[in-house]
Amino acid sequence: MARVLAPVPNRPGSPLLILLPVLAFALLIGPVVAGLLGAVLPALGFLPTLGGTSLSLAAFEELSTEPGLWWSCWLSLSIGLVTTMISFLIVMVFVAGWQGTRAFGFVERLVSPMLSVPHAAAAFGLAFLIAPSGALMRLVSPHLTGLTRPPDLLIVNDLWGVSMMAGLVIKEIPFLMLVTLAALPQARSRELSRVTAGLGYGRLAGFTHAVMPLLYRQIRLPVLAVLAYATSVVDVAMILGPTTPAPLAVRVLQWQSDPDLHRRFVAAAGAVLQLGVTAFALLIWLTGERVMARLCRIAAPSGHRYVRDRTGRIAGAGAMILSVAIIVAGLVVLAAWSAAGLWRFPDAAPLSFSLANWARALPSLVAPLINALAIAAAASGFAVILALGALEYEARAGKTPTIRALVVLFLPLLVPQIAFLFGLEIVFARLALTGTLAAIVVVHLVFVFPYVLLSLGDPWRSWDRRYGHVTHALGKSDNTVFWRVRLPMLTRPVLTAAAVGFAVSIGLYLPTLLVGAGRWPTITTEAVALAAGADRRLIGVTAFIQAILPFAGFALALAIPAVMFRNRAQMRPQG
Amino acid sequence: MSDPNRTATGLALRDITIMLRQARLLTIDACVAPGDVLTVMGASGSGKSTLLSFVAGFLDPVFFATGSVLLDGVDLTTLPAEQRRFGLLFQDPLLFPHLSVGGNLLFGLSPDIRGRAGRLAAVIEALAEVDLVGFADRDPATLSGGQRARVALVRTLLSRPRALLLDEPFSKLDVSMKHQIRTLVFERARARGLPVLLVTHDPDDARAAGGQTINLSPPCP
């Protein structure tokens, strides 16, 4: 009897479902490509709306005569590399030295709240701490310093960008920590560390030789994203960064917003230069990766155990705790300034507290607050729908995510924001979309979607598929499985992903500013705009509101399932 | 040993071969009469769970199968799982954690029973039949292992399956409970005339099932 190949069962699926992953890919690639074209063409002199119709290098020639241009490039490059290196080292040494301990569990719980603090708020908090008239100087004055006036020092906005690096490091540590925590189980960190400990290796050495090779592969894209971000960040640079000259990205923004429209050609050339600087930083990092891997391979056969790593371990823990403490203390100081009455130097605390600052600031903050909430709600909502669609398509089609898909997912995070947003704004202007709410939401979505998908992917994929089998066996369709079983069971991670998206959207500065054309001020654009001024009370109120919005999102994401499933023990976390 | 004149009623696994890449994982040709149990035994890795997922209709695409699954003479091989109506029990009861016990059963209950009151009554009655009176509003997480297993069985039976597929459903129960649940499952299947395919590595299960037993040999190297 001839064998008949058993045909694959026909699933009466919905062909429309494939539209969601297609849309998601288009969203990740489209704006980046369009934006880069929109920057490269004007940089080469082609921008018909401003009279540029022929290709030339004039814009680059003009760019090269900008004063301090090379110093700006150096700042972007050095700040990016130093920031990434320090944050990466602190996270690795801390994880290597302390995983499985109580201190580790403590830090683990703090990661998400620290991550949710927007960059701008953390940067303001740091500035309020370390400024010559800041909280730290007040704490030690006049008893230790003898100062009764703030010293004349350039601490914030220092020439080399040291305070900016510090502000970035404290914010990148929680991000790298989170992606590392997610990757540790796959890298079989616990088991391998036990093996190396059994062979007599110190924690740091054992981790470096046994866990890092696997772990680094998992966290490589996020690390590169941190590097790309740090070389091109604008909002933190405007708050903490050097001003004469500023890092390149800030200067591109200045040229872009110059009243002389002709300066846009210079801005376009600057955007392309920024792309080059970031690419160069990535190249240096990738070379460094190879060197480090080589060194490890050379060192491993020597068999040195490096048992005495106490100093390193303690330094790792100290740096980790310090970074958390700076964020928390910064928020406290912001809150104090927001409610401060008279607060003279060197008093450690204000003479009085009042709500007068809030009463003064709030009327002008209502509209930015509503804008921010509306944009963030829309962007995170759409991002969750797209992510669910992509994941459900993946599940039904029986596909597994590929490395290529992951690179695409990280694309908007690997290309400097200023480089493609500048061009995207030009494209949107052509389409008469600049300044529309829809355009802002789309651009936010570009940055929100990767984080939402990264947050939702693991819990969604690790759902026990047998629940689906049981449901099918009860005679239910794919759609019933999705709507009545999988989605309700995963309510908590779905809402957490939405809160992550909400937090990302709230913190976005450049996309809101450039694509919104100033017509949609948000709490973040308002806060950053205050950086140039000296009204600490107003900054305190604005930055404090900015900082608590993401917390509110996460609180809701916890509260909703807690109420919905109050009588369902297994639906609780770790249930 | 294919015999085209075999009884047309019941579940027939005809000339099934499952391959993993180039290697043959298993071959089986058997049938189960209504109310009977076919036990497929094998060590882990022998492919017995893979066989079950092929019969149920969700074979992982890494596998490749030939042969057909027939119920009462009708070929179901091309039908998706939800149209085969094979009740499925795993070693975990897999009660939906977001629904109450009653919610789980209402979800499983065949749509042929209409009307809110009628459906609720069917669920309450089914619970009473397995000594779970008053459990409809309970959170599944608060039930004991044996109680959960019974709810899972009831949920499956309420969907009016045409056959039962059991994937080591007793292996996680403690000894006293194991006997009780096993008897209950086989009893119900017999009473409804359902053909049962049981895969297990526990010889006690095979003995209790009382029907034909097939041993899957370990995969050829």
Chai-1 contact restraints between the chains, C-beta under 6 A:
chainA,res_idxA,chainB,res_idxB,connection_type,confidence,min_distance_angstrom,max_distance_angstrom,comment,restraint_id
A,M1,B,S2,contact,1.0,0.0,6.0,A-B,restraint_1
A,R3,B,T66,contact,1.0,0.0,6.0,A-B,restraint_2
A,L5,B,T66,contact,1.0,0.0,6.0,A-B,restraint_3
A,A6,B,A65,contact,1.0,0.0,6.0,A-B,restraint_4
A,A6,B,T66,contact,1.0,0.0,6.0,A-B,restraint_5
A,A6,B,G67,contact,1.0,0.0,6.0,A-B,restraint_6
A,A6,B,T77,contact,1.0,0.0,6.0,A-B,restraint_7
A,P7,B,T78,contact,1.0,0.0,6.0,A-B,restraint_8
A,P9,B,G57,contact,1.0,0.0,6.0,A-B,restraint_9
A,P9,B,T78,contact,1.0,0.0,6.0,A-B,restraint_10
A,P9,B,L79,contact,1.0,0.0,6.0,A-B,restraint_11
A,P9,B,P80,contact,1.0,0.0,6.0,A-B,restraint_12
A,R11,B,P80,contact,1.0,0.0,6.0,A-B,restraint_13
A,G398,B,P61,contact,1.0,0.0,6.0,A-B,restraint_14
A,R466,B,F90,contact,1.0,0.0,6.0,A-B,restraint_15
A,R466,B,L94,contact,1.0,0.0,6.0,A-B,restraint_16
A,Y467,B,L94,contact,1.0,0.0,6.0,A-B,restraint_17
A,H469,B,F58,contact,1.0,0.0,6.0,A-B,restraint_18
A,V470,B,L88,contact,1.0,0.0,6.0,A-B,restraint_19
A,V470,B,L94,contact,1.0,0.0,6.0,A-B,restraint_20
A,H472,B,A81,contact,1.0,0.0,6.0,A-B,restraint_21
A,H472,B,E82,contact,1.0,0.0,6.0,A-B,restraint_22
A,A473,B,F86,contact,1.0,0.0,6.0,A-B,restraint_23
A,A473,B,G87,contact,1.0,0.0,6.0,A-B,restraint_24
A,A473,B,L88,contact,1.0,0.0,6.0,A-B,restraint_25
A,L474,B,G108,contact,1.0,0.0,6.0,A-B,restraint_26
A,L474,B,S159,contact,1.0,0.0,6.0,A-B,restraint_27
A,G475,B,E82,contact,1.0,0.0,6.0,A-B,restraint_28
A,G475,B,R85,contact,1.0,0.0,6.0,A-B,restraint_29
A,G475,B,S159,contact,1.0,0.0,6.0,A-B,restraint_30
A,K476,B,E82,contact,1.0,0.0,6.0,A-B,restraint_31
A,S477,B,E82,contact,1.0,0.0,6.0,A-B,restraint_32
A,P488,B,H98,contact,1.0,0.0,6.0,A-B,restraint_33
A,M489,B,H98,contact,1.0,0.0,6.0,A-B,restraint_34
A,N567,B,D139,contact,1.0,0.0,6.0,A-B,restraint_35
A,R568,B,P97,contact,1.0,0.0,6.0,A-B,restraint_36
A,R568,B,H98,contact,1.0,0.0,6.0,A-B,restraint_37
A,R568,B,D139,contact,1.0,0.0,6.0,A-B,restraint_38
A,A569,B,D139,contact,1.0,0.0,6.0,A-B,restraint_39
A,A569,B,A141,contact,1.0,0.0,6.0,A-B,restraint_40
A,Q570,B,P97,contact,1.0,0.0,6.0,A-B,restraint_41
A,Q570,B,A141,contact,1.0,0.0,6.0,A-B,restraint_42
A,M571,B,P97,contact,1.0,0.0,6.0,A-B,restraint_43
A,M571,B,H98,contact,1.0,0.0,6.0,A-B,restraint_44
